[in-house]
Amino acid sequence: MLVISVAGDFQSRSLFERQVASAMADRQGKATAYYTVIGRRPYLTRNALDAAIKSRRFDAILLVREKGQEREELAPGRPVGRAFDLFGYDYAELNSGNSIEQSAAITFIAELYSAAERKKIWSIESLSFDKTSATDLINEQAATIARQIIEDRLLLP
């Protein structure tokens, strides 16, 4: 599984990816952080994603984004929200820094895609609130997402 986080600046994004991959490994799954495949400034484009999938033969892609991070007004007619299409469109706004800060509540969307079928096969929304730091929030969300993927038997050892 290739793990892609698009929430936060590079430090937050890489931490999120590492934490999810680590949480998967703790549960006997296999996952790799996107930035370790693409590099230290891991822009998300369809071409970069295709190259990563081909180079490492990933079966699945997990994309974690902040709810509402993609915006329809930037490309009218392009699917957003639940209809978000990782393989069909580039979402350039996901590459700009989106600060993860302490707030009353923040919702993340985690979507699992089949690399072979190039389609979404699973998704959840995960709410977090009243965290004292971005690191606490990332640790909580990474554990929650990994636990649910394993419980749903979507990532096998």
Secondary structure, 3 states (H helix, E strand, C coil): CEEEECCCCHHHHHHHHHHHHHHHHHCCCCCEEHHHHHCCCCCCCHHHHHHHHHHHCCCEEEEEEECCCCCHHHCCCCCCHHHCCCCCCCCHHHHCCCCCCCCCEEEEEEEEEECCCCEEEEEEEEEEECCCCHHHHHHHHHHHHHHHHHHCCCCCC
